């Protein structure tokens, strides 16, 4: 059986364009026979708040403690990620970062013993995941020139440089759709086609 792809959606408003993107990606992959583990973080009520007990970054004792996670939803997300060969993250660009619920997902799911092993807190992580490809789809209301010259695209640094080493250095593809607020239905339809085609090319 083909290894599954985890698809994460982080947008609070049902009916948003992010929801449409996620639906097209999931539909395209499932039609191609790819097992999908879809998680709409807001709809699931994922709790993004890292507890004091979970706030460990290294060492075997931390792994043992985190393995006893009491939250069944967190356990399911961790298990899905362990089994996955690919990850798709769909979210808006808010203040140069993911929505808080997705940041909390990263805090609670990418933990020692699940995503990586780190014997020395100052060392380099040993990934425990089998992710080969990562597709990040971002919606934005910032022009490309303004993003590049004024902000420096912090989301690209987050996914490509900060997170990829803890995900096993997958091949990273990032699609930025902009300026969403000014687009018409025809352009959005083209984006939906392009994003679903990219998902099929990477994971199908």
N, C-alpha and C positions, 0 to 999 in steps of 0.2 A: 504493500500500500504506500502511496505517495505520502511523504511527510506533510503535515498540515501547515497552513499559513495563518498566522494570527493577524486579524484586522482590528485595529483600535480606532474608535471614533470618539472625539472629545469636542462636542459642541452642545451647549445647553438647550438650544431651541429646536424642538421637533419641526421638521419641514424646512430646515436650513439647507443651503447649498452643500454644506459639509455632509449632511445626511444623504443627499442625492448622490454625492460622490461615493460615499461608503456603500450605498445600495448597489450602484453600478459595478463597483469593484467586486463585491461579494457575489453578485449574480454572474459576472463574467468568469470568475474563478470556479464557481460551482458548476457552471455549464461546461467548463473544460475538464471537469472531473477532479479538481483540486480540493482536498478537504480544507474547510475554512473554520477557524475558531473566531467568531465575530463577537466583539465586546463594545457595546455602546456604554461608555463609562457612566454617563449621567442617567441613562435609563436603568442601568443595573443598580444604581445607588452606591457606586464604589466609594468607599471612605478613603479620602486621600491623606488623612492626617497620620503621620508617622508617630507611633507611640514612643515614649521614653524607653521602653523595654526593647523596641525594635531598632533603636538608633545605634547599631554596631556596623563597623565597616570592614573588620578584618579579624582573622584568627579562628581556630577550630571551635573554640567555645561559643563564639558568635554564631557559627554555622549550626551547632547543635541546638542552641536556643531558638534560632529563627526557624528551624525545621519543625518546631512544635507550635507553629502559628495557629491561633485559635479561630481566626476568621475564615469560614469556608470559602467565601468569594475570593479572598486573597490567595488561599491555597489553590483554588481552581485556576486563577490567572497564572500563578507560578508554574503549575503543572503544564498548562497549555504552552507556555513559552519554552519550557524545557524540551517539549516534543517538536517544536516548530523548526522548519527549515527556512522560513521567511517571515518577515514582519512588515505590515503596512500600518503607518500612523497617519491619520487624517485629522487635521486640526487647523484652526485659524492662528494667525500671527497676532498675539496680543502683547503689546509692549515689548516686542522682540523676544518673546518666550511662549511656551505652550500655555494653555489654560491651566489653572491651579490643579484641577482634577487630574490632568495628565502628568503634571510635575509630581503630584503625590503618588500616582501609579509608579512612576520611575523610582521614587523613594522606597516604596513598599514591595515592589516586585524584583527590581534589580539589586538583590541582596546577596551577601556571601552565602555560598552553598547552593544558590539557585542560578544566578547569572555568572558568578565569578568566584575565584578563590584568591585571597590576598593574605599571605602569611605576615608580611611586614606592611604596616599602614602606609609607609612612604614608598613602597615598591610599585612594580607594574602588575596589573591584574592578569591572572590566568583565567580565560573565559571558560565556562562550563557549558556554554550553549552551542547549538549546531546551526545557527543562523548563517545562511549563505548570502542572502540578499535582504536589503532594507529599502523600502519605498516610503518616502515621506511626501505627503501632499499637503501643502499649505495654501490657505486662502489669505489674501492680504488686500488692504486698501491703501497701501503705500506704493508709489511708483518705483520702478526698478532703479532709476537714477538716484532718487532720494534715499532709498534703502542702501545703495552702495556707497554713496558719497557721505551721507550724514550718519548713518547707523552702523554700517559695516556688516550687515546681515548676521546678527548674533544667533539666529535660529540655525543657520548653516553650521556655525561653530559648535553649537550644542549637540546637534545630531551627528555631524561628521567627525568632530575631533574629541568631544567630551564623552559621548556615549558609545560610539562604535568600538573602542577598545574593550569595553565591558560586555559587548554583544558578540565578541568573537571576530571582530574586523570584517563584517559582511561588506559586500559591494553596496555602496550607497547611491541611490538615485533619489533626487529631490526635485519635485515639481512645484513651482510657485505660480499660483493663478492670481492675476492682478490686472486692474483694480476692480474687485468684485462688485462693489457698490455701483459702479458706472456701466456695467455690462448689460447687454440685452439677452433675450432668450436664445437667440441664434448662437452667440458666442459661448454661452453657458453649455449649450448642447454640444458644441465642438469640444469644449473642455471635458465634458463627460465622456465623449468618445475617446479622446486622447488619453485620459487617465485610465480608463478600462483597458485600452490597448497596451499601455505601458505595463499594467498589472499582468496581463496575459503574456507579454513578452518576457517578463522577469520570472513569473511563477508558473505559467501554463505549460 
